[in-house]
Amino acid sequence: MNHPVIIFPIINFQHNPHRIAIFLRNSLLIFISLLLLQACAGADKDEYAGLSAKRLYKNARSSLDAAEFQTAATTLENLEARYPFSPYARQAQLDIAYAYYKFDELDKSEGAANRFIRLHPRSPHLDYIYYLKGLINFTRGAGLLDRWIPRQPYKHDPTVMENAYNDFATLIRRFPNSAYAGDAYQRMIYLRNQMAKKEISVAEFYIRRGTWLSAANRAKTVIMRYPESIWVKRALEIMKQSYTRLNLKKLAADTQSVIDANKSNHAITSITPQRYGKKPPAIL
């Protein structure tokens, strides 16, 4: 049987510039498609295949030591996914939270920390995790310019400061002898003063507006919630001023008596060496 002969047309490029343009365009599209296919084939290659849990963890630690925190987090997540029952998996869960914290992925870091607490409620490293959670919220809002222009935390969302304060307080309450307790307590003092300053700034705003009752109530919040802050004296002064303007002479006189009685008292502004003399480890 004779097979049909297929004759391909021969394009005469010399006399048809339009066909030359079409040919070049099609050739370029084919070339780009081949490159994309090659790239996709390379992307499918699993760089973690065949690596043991020990090898993965060692690579992750090397990345942490080199400050390659994103690479470290990715490696640790792969370790946990491939070897969930390995002794390295629990340590990976701990280090993932730290890696994301250092990479400034604070939401992911807090999520990893909460997950660790949920999975390992009796872990001997819980003090570290609560300390890390406190640092996460303590750091929120910080930017690159903070190195040169100090930020004013009291001007920002007070919820973040409260969350950090509560995390540090949980650490100190549950693990008073922890290596992280000293630094946590110092940060609590700072946060307490910042939260009190927030209330004072609002009270002074009300003073400028002439809304004396609101100013007095804000100042009273400082006395009730932050009695050991450095802003107690200013809060009492605002209360006396407000009561005087409101013609509440008895309250103004009582407030002045409190001011006189507390002239010699000093708010706690630094760490208490007897209870919290330990410095935190240098890993954070």
Secondary structure, 3 states (H helix, E strand, C coil): CCCCCCCCCCCCHHHCHHHHHHHHHHHHHHHHHHHHHHHHHHHCCCCCCCCCHHHHHHHHHHHHHCCCHHHHHHHHHHHHHHCCCCHHHHHHHHHHHHHHHHCCCHHHHHHHHHHHHHHCCCCCCHHHHHHHHHHHHHHCCCCHHHHCCCCCHHHCCHHHHHHHHHHHHHHHHHCCCCCCHHHHHHHHHHHHHHHHHHHHHHHHHHHHHCCHHHHHHHHHHHHHHCCCCCCHHHHHHHHHHHHHHCCCHHHHHHHHHHHHHCCCCCCCCCCCCCCCCCCCCCCC
